[in-house]
Amino acid sequence: MSECTQVSDPGTQRIASSCRALTNVNWKGCMGVTDTTITSFFVNPITNEPHATLPSLRYLNVGLCNKISDTSTFQLSRLIQGNSKPTSNVGLHTLKFSGCFNVSDASLDSLRTMILESSCNTTTTTATAIPTGSLRLLCFSGCYKITTPAITALTTLLPHLESINLYSCPQVTNEAIISISKTCPRLLSLVISKCPLGDGAAVSLGEGCPRLHTLYMSFLTGSASGGGGGGGGGGLTDVGVKAILRGCRELKLLDLSRCDGVTDDGFFLAVENQCYLDGDCRMDIDDDDDNGDDGDDLADKSERAGNLGLQVLIVRACPRLTFEGMSRFVGKCPRLLTLDVLGCAGFGVRERERMKELVERGTG
């Protein structure tokens, strides 16, 4: 029912109350949906009595339903299973609150509290067991009220978390990402664009999240106050780019658009003469060699050097990137399918076309 703008509580209440076996619900963009609908998953709206059993809900997307607030999260937290295993199919798995600007730290605190309570009530709990929640995917994009302490406290209990979206959360700082990188090693996808972050966040991701395959870090400029490792962002520089490319070996998509502190060196030096899985391997590639076996050679080296698996790189409006520098980087990335340099001052129309040809030639 995504984007059904005419849908509102009277209709969705009936669904929530009657369809107890529903596991996946997508009401994104249904702006008439409020906390009243979410409450109907737990309380019969006609009799005002609690339902005998909890709903089977595992996936809920109420993005852009801007009337949703902390009240909904208090209810939904009851669906979280404690002491969850990585392959568990029980409990709330996905929560998407994109654009729900009434969601605050209180929501995150309620989720954390329920993980702790549920873990204590689980028969398999031992004295040394660390509480772990069933949540695998969280989206708080545009939820500007949430802060670093609340995010840190929650994600500490989510070691199996695979995806989190914190786009445009102005109170989420380097400390939050540093904590996530330490406590969520299974993370596959991360969106932290338009947050006051810097190299401290990037370096921690390179060190702690080797499984990342999707990373959005755009609009990390130097306008935020403070140093790269502290609360202030400091903006992303070559230090952070190199750390990501060297540490996140399974990365497939990277978006660094409008990061004005990034230069060619951040990319090229990250891949020059680097090999992480074979200590004797050196990535010395002669772009002009016409030997017919070069393609197989390159592919084999790429398999062993994880940083060369990048397929999509988006660097729109990065003013310090040049055609010469990025063409060297492309030569080291035979799997690159897309390099988006639109708006980069160092690329005119002709340079963009030439870069496109280089990318296509490298994957042909």
N, C-alpha and C positions, 0 to 999 in steps of 0.2 A: 504493500500500500504506500510505498515511498512516493513523496511529492503529491499526494492526494490532498490538496489544500482545503477542500471542502469537508474533509473528514474531521469530526470533533468528538468530544466526550460521549454524547449519547450513543453513538455507534460503537466506538472503541471500548466503552465500558462493557457492553454486551459480549464482545469478543473476549475480553480479558476475564470476565466472570464465568462464561459458559465453556470456552474451549480450553479445558484444563490440561489437555495433552500437547498443546502448542509448545514447540521448542524454539522456533525462530520467529521473531517478530520485527518487522521493519516499518516504523512509522516516521521515518526521516522526512522532514518538511511538512508534516501534518501539524500545522501550527495551532490547530484547535485542540490538540491533545494536551491535557494538563495532568497534574498530580492525581486528580480524581480517577483517571483511567488506570494509572499504575496501582492505586489502592484497590481497584476492583479485581486485581489478580489475587488479592488476599482477603477481601471482604465483599460479601454479596451486596451489591448496591441497592437491592430491593428490600431485603430483610435486615440489612446492616449487621449481619452476623458473620463472623469469620468463617471462611471455607474450611471444610474438614481436613483438607490436605493442601500442601503447597503446590503451586503450579510447576510444570515441567520445564519452564523457561530456561534456555541456555544462552540464547543470543537475543539481545535487545538493542535496537538502534532508534533513538529518539532525537537524533541530530536536528537542529534548527527548530525544535519544539521549545521555544523560548519561555514558555510558561512552566516548564518542568523545573523543579527546585530540589532542595535537600530532602524534602518530605518524601519524594519518590525513592531516593537512594536509601533512606532509612528502611523502607519496605523491602526493596530489592536486596539489601544486604542479607536478608534472611535466607536467600537462595545460595549463598556461598557455602561451599564445602571446605572444611578444614582438613589438614594433613593430606592434601591432594597429591596424587602421583602425576608424573609427566604425561602418562597416557590415559589418565582418568577421563571418563565420559560422564561424570556426575557433577552436578552443581553448575552455577552460573559461570559461563565461559567468556562471554563478550558483552561489554557495556560501552555504548557510544553516546556521548553527550555533546557532540560537536555543536557549538553555538548556543548551548544552554547556559547563558551568562548568569543565571541565578544559582547555579551549582557552586558551592564554596568548599572550604576546608572541612566543614561539618560533614559533607558527603563522604569525603575520603576517610575521615575519622570513624564514621559509622561502618564503612567497609572493613577497616582495620580491626575494629572492635569485634565484629562478627567473626572474622577469621580466627582471632584469638579464642573467642568463646566456643566456636565450632570445633577447633582443634582440641580444646580441653575436654569436650564432650565425646570425642571420638575414642572408641574402645582400644584402638591401636596406639594411642598416644603413650610415649614413654617419657621418663623424666628428662631425657636429653634431647627429645624430639624438638625440632624447630617448626613452629606453626607455618603452614604453607596454604595459601588460598587457591581456589579452583580457577580464578580469573586468568585468562591467557591474553586477552586483547582489551585495551582501554583507550578510549578517545576522549580527551578533554580539550579539544581544539577550540580556542576562543573563550574558554572558561577563565576569564581574567582574574577571578577572585581567589583561585587556588594558589598556594604558596609552596616554596621549597620544603619547609618542615613537614607539611602534610603529605606531599608526594613522596618524600624520603621515607617517612614512617610507614606508608602503605606498601611501597614497592619492596621494602625490606622483607615483607612477608609473602612476596610473589616471586620466588626464585625460578618458577617455570613460565614467567611472563614472556610472550613472544613478540608483542607489538604494543607500542604506546605512542599516542599522538598528543603532543603538547604545543601545537602550533599557536603562536600568538598568545602565550601565557606570560605576561610581563613580569610576574613575580617568581618565575622559575629560573633559578640561577645555576651557575656552574656546580655548586654543591649538590644539587639535585641529580644532575647527570653523572657526576662522579660517583654518587651513591648507587645509582641505577646500574652503572657499569660494573660495580663490584658485586651487587646482589642479584642481578638478572643476566647471568652469562648465556642464557638460551635466547636472548633477544635477537629477533630476525629483522624487525622493521622499527624505525624510530623517526619521528617527525618533531624537530625542535626549531623550525624556522621562526623568525621574528621573536625570539626569546633573547634576553640579555646575557648571551653566552660568549665564550671565547676559546682560546687554545686549551685551557684547563679541561673543558668538557671534551674536546676532540681527542686530546692525549689519553684521557681515561677510557674513552670508547675504544681506541686502538689497543689499549692494554687489556681491557676486560670483556669486550664483546666481539670475539673473532667470528661469530656466526652471522653477523649482520649482513643482510643482502640488500636492504633498502635504507637509505639515509638521506633525509632532507634537512639541510642546515643553511638555508638561504637567509638573506637579510641579516647576517651577523656582522655588522659593521663595527667600527671602532668608536661609535658614539657613546656606548655605555661606559660608565665610570668604573674604575677599578682595574686590577690586573687580571691576566688570563686565568690564574688559578684561584682567585677569590670570588666573592659574591658578585662583584661587578663583572660584566662580560669581557670588555677589552677588545672584542671583535676577533674574528678568525684570521689567522695569518698562515704563512707557509709552514710554520711549526706544526699547527694543527692538521693541515692537509697531509703532510708527510706521515704524521702519526696514524691517521686514518687509513691511508693507502697501504702502509706497511703492516698495520695490525689487523685490519678487517679484510682478511684474505678472500672471503667469499662474497665481497661486495659486488653487486650487479648494477645498482642504480645509485648515483650520487648527485645531489643538487646543491650547488654552492652559489647560486645566483645572488648577485648584489653583495658579495663579500669583498669589499674594496681593499682589504689588506692582503689579498691573495695574489701571488705573482706566478710566472711560468715556473720558477724554481720549485715551488711547492709540489708541483706535479712531476716534473722531470727527475728531480733528485730523489724522489720517492721510489722510482722504478729503475734508476740507473744502476747497473751492476748489482742488483739485489736478487737473492735467491734464498727462500726461507725453508724449503723442504729438502734441499740438497746442498750441503755446505760447500761442495766443490763446483757447483754450477755458477756460471757468470752469464749475465744476460747481455753478452756482446753480440749485437745483431747488425749485420751489414745490409742496410736498406737497398744497396745497389747490386748485391750479389744476385746473379741470374741463375744460380744452381737450382735445378728443378726440385731438389729435396728440401729447399729452405722452408717451404710451407709446413711440412711435417715436423721439421726441426723446431720451428717456432711454436707450433702447437704443443709439442712435447715439453718444451721449456715453460710454456705458459701454464701447463698442467702442474709443474713443480713449483712455479713462482706464483703464489696465490694472488698477489696484488695485480696481476695482469688479466684477471677475469672480468674486469669492468665492462659492461655492455652499454650503459647509458650514462653520459656525463652532461649535466646541465650547469652552465656557468654564465648565464645571461647577465649582461651589464656588469661584468667584473672589469673595471677600467684598466687594470695593470697587466692583463693577459695580452699576448701578441701571437701573431700567426707563426712566427719562427719558433717560438718556445713551445707552443702547443702542438705543432707538427712533429717535434721531436718526441713528445709524449705519446702521440698517436702511433708513432713507429714502434713503441714498446707495448702497445695494447692491441694485439691482433683480433681480439674478440669484440672490440668496441663497435657498436652498431650506430650509435647516435652521439654526436657532440654538438650541443646547442650553444652557440656563441652569440646569439642575437643580442644586440645592444652593447657589445664589447667595443670600446673605443679603438682597440687595435685591429679590428676586423671591419673592412669595408665589404661591399657586396661581392667584389671579386675574391677577396680572401675567404669569405664564407663559402663560396662555391668551390674554391680550391680545397678547403678543409673537408668539405663534404666528399669530394673525390678521393682524398687521402683515406678517409674513413672507409669508404666503399671498397677501395682497392685493398685495404688491409684485411677486410673480411671476405673478400671475393674468392 
